[in-house]
Amino acid sequence: MQQFIDESDAVDRDVLVHGNTIGELDTFLFYVVGDREPYAAALEATDMVTDFEITAIDDRSFYCFLTQQRNAVDEAMFDSFNRTGVIIVPPIEFLPDGVANLTVVGDGSSLQETLDEIPEAVTVTIQQVGDYDWRQALFDPELTDRQREAVTAAVEAGYYAVPRESDIEAIAATLDCAASTAAEHLRKAEQAVMAEYCGLHRYE
């Protein structure tokens, strides 16, 4: 499924909302932004998936509830996290190139033991260490992968600095696209971020 998500334009976003790895089969609930039919076809073609049910949210998003068999790498991964003093905080977001972003909460020694036991086949990059704030999870503008790339490129280039240190042409060069396309990605991302911020702010 990760290969399908990487190679297909049918899926914009794939997020593991909840999961249960107790028992012989894993049970997962995914939130997906994309086309249901190609996603379902890919699940059907995946030997590890034993059963699934797709529930539509709207024309471009849906939930997928599935059970699947566990391979050796999965088994080792789950074992490393299944210990006292460590919690994986959902959601887990799956990104291109086989990358999964997740938040783990725990005491220092248990977290280190988890890192030490993660299989060699899995590369771990620690993006941030600090106090956990559950309120951060409330802010989710649901950007597409391309929109995230555009925003990241803009921030890294100083596009949002004051005074501005870069222009849209530089962002387009980083994204390898036309300036008008880069500008559209940024506008849509900015619209989503601000709309989500205002929606969240009303309830604070």
C-alpha positions in Angstrom: 0.0 0.0 0.0 2.9 2.4 0.7 4.2 1.7 -2.8 0.8 2.4 -4.2 0.5 5.7 -2.4 4.0 6.7 -3.5 3.3 5.9 -7.2 -0.3 6.8 -7.6 -1.9 10.2 -8.0 -5.1 8.8 -6.6 -4.2 9.4 -2.9 -3.3 12.8 -1.5 -3.2 11.9 2.1 -3.1 8.6 4.2 -3.3 8.8 8.0 -3.5 6.0 10.5 -6.1 7.3 13.0 -6.2 4.3 15.4 -4.8 0.8 15.6 -4.8 -2.4 17.5 -1.9 -4.8 17.2 -3.2 -7.3 19.9 -3.9 -10.8 18.5 -3.0 -12.6 15.3 -4.2 -9.8 13.0 -3.7 -6.0 13.2 -6.8 -3.8 13.1 -6.4 -0.3 11.7 -8.6 2.7 11.0 -7.2 5.1 8.3 -8.4 8.5 7.1 -7.7 8.9 3.4 -8.0 11.9 1.1 -8.2 10.6 -2.5 -10.1 8.3 -4.8 -11.9 5.4 -3.2 -11.9 3.0 -6.1 -8.1 2.8 -6.8 -7.5 2.6 -3.1 -9.9 -0.3 -2.7 -8.4 -2.0 -5.7 -4.9 -1.7 -4.2 -6.2 -3.2 -0.9 -7.8 -6.1 -2.8 -4.4 -6.8 -4.5 -2.5 -6.7 -1.2 -2.0 -10.2 0.3 -1.5 -9.0 3.8 -4.9 -7.3 4.0 -7.5 -9.9 5.1 -10.6 -7.6 5.2 -11.5 -4.0 4.8 -14.5 -1.6 4.8 -14.5 1.9 3.3 -16.9 4.6 4.6 -17.2 7.8 2.5 -17.0 11.2 4.2 -17.3 13.2 1.1 -16.3 13.0 -2.6 -12.6 13.1 -1.8 -12.2 11.6 1.6 -13.1 8.4 3.4 -12.3 6.1 6.3 -10.9 2.7 5.8 -11.3 0.1 8.5 -9.1 -3.0 7.9 -7.5 -6.1 9.3 -4.1 -7.3 8.1 -1.5 -9.9 8.7 1.8 -8.9 10.2 5.2 -9.4 8.6 8.5 -9.9 10.4 9.5 -6.2 10.3 6.0 -5.1 11.6 6.3 -7.7 14.4 9.7 -6.3 15.4 8.5 -2.7 15.2 5.4 -3.3 17.3 7.4 -5.3 19.9 9.8 -2.3 20.3 6.9 0.0 21.1 4.8 -2.4 23.2 6.5 -1.7 26.5 5.6 0.0 29.8 6.5 3.7 29.8 5.9 4.3 26.0 2.8 5.5 24.1 2.4 6.1 20.4 0.1 9.1 20.1 -2.1 8.9 17.0 -2.4 9.9 14.2 0.5 8.4 12.2 0.8 10.0 8.8 2.3 8.1 5.9 4.3 10.3 3.4 6.1 9.6 0.1 9.2 7.4 0.0 8.1 5.1 2.8 8.2 7.8 5.5 5.8 7.7 8.5 5.5 10.6 10.9 4.5 9.7 14.5 4.6 11.1 18.0 5.8 9.0 20.9 5.4 10.0 24.5 7.3 8.3 27.4 10.0 8.4 30.0 13.6 8.8 28.8 14.8 5.3 29.5 11.9 3.6 28.0 12.1 5.7 24.9 15.8 4.9 24.5 15.1 1.2 24.9 12.4 1.5 22.1 14.9 3.3 19.8 17.6 0.6 20.5 15.2 -2.2 19.6 13.7 -0.8 16.3 14.7 -3.1 13.5 17.7 -2.3 11.4 15.5 -2.2 8.3 13.9 0.9 9.6 15.6 4.3 9.6 14.7 6.6 12.5 14.9 10.4 12.4 14.1 12.3 15.5 12.5 15.6 14.5 11.8 17.1 17.9 12.3 16.3 21.6 10.4 18.2 24.2 7.2 18.4 26.4 4.1 17.0 24.7 1.1 19.3 24.2 -2.0 17.5 23.1 -3.5 20.7 21.9 -1.1 20.7 19.0 -3.1 17.8 17.5 -6.2 20.0 17.3 -4.6 22.1 14.6 -4.6 20.1 11.4 -5.2 22.1 8.1 -5.0 18.8 6.1 -2.6 20.0 3.5 -1.8 17.8 0.5 1.8 16.5 0.2 2.5 19.0 -2.5 1.2 21.9 -0.5 3.4 20.8 2.5 6.4 20.7 0.1 5.6 24.2 -1.1 5.2 25.6 2.4 8.3 23.9 3.6 10.3 25.2 0.7 8.9 28.7 1.3 9.8 28.7 5.0 13.3 27.4 4.4 14.0 30.0 1.7 12.8 32.9 3.9 9.7 33.6 1.8 7.8 34.4 4.9 10.6 36.3 6.6 10.3 40.0 7.3 11.7 41.5 5.1 11.1 38.7 2.6 14.3 36.9 1.6 13.1 35.0 -1.4 10.5 35.1 -4.2 8.0 32.8 -5.8 10.4 32.0 -8.6 12.9 30.5 -6.1 10.1 28.4 -4.5 9.1 27.2 -8.0 12.7 26.2 -8.7 12.9 24.2 -5.6 9.6 22.4 -6.4 10.6 22.1 -10.1 7.4 23.6 -11.4 6.1 26.9 -12.9 5.9 30.0 -10.7 2.2 30.1 -11.2 1.9 26.5 -9.9 4.0 27.2 -6.9 2.0 30.3 -6.1 -1.3 28.3 -6.4 0.1 25.6 -4.0 1.0 28.3 -1.5 -2.3 30.1 -1.8 -4.3 26.9 -1.2 -2.0 26.0 1.7 -2.3 29.4 3.3 -6.1 29.3 2.9 -6.3 25.9 4.6 -4.0 26.9 7.4 -5.8 30.2 8.2 -9.3 28.6 7.8 -8.3 25.9 10.3 -6.7 28.4 12.6 -9.8 30.5 12.7 -12.0 27.5 13.2 -9.8 26.3 16.1 -9.5 29.8 17.6 -13.3 30.1 18.0 -13.3 27.2 20.5 -10.3 28.3 22.6 
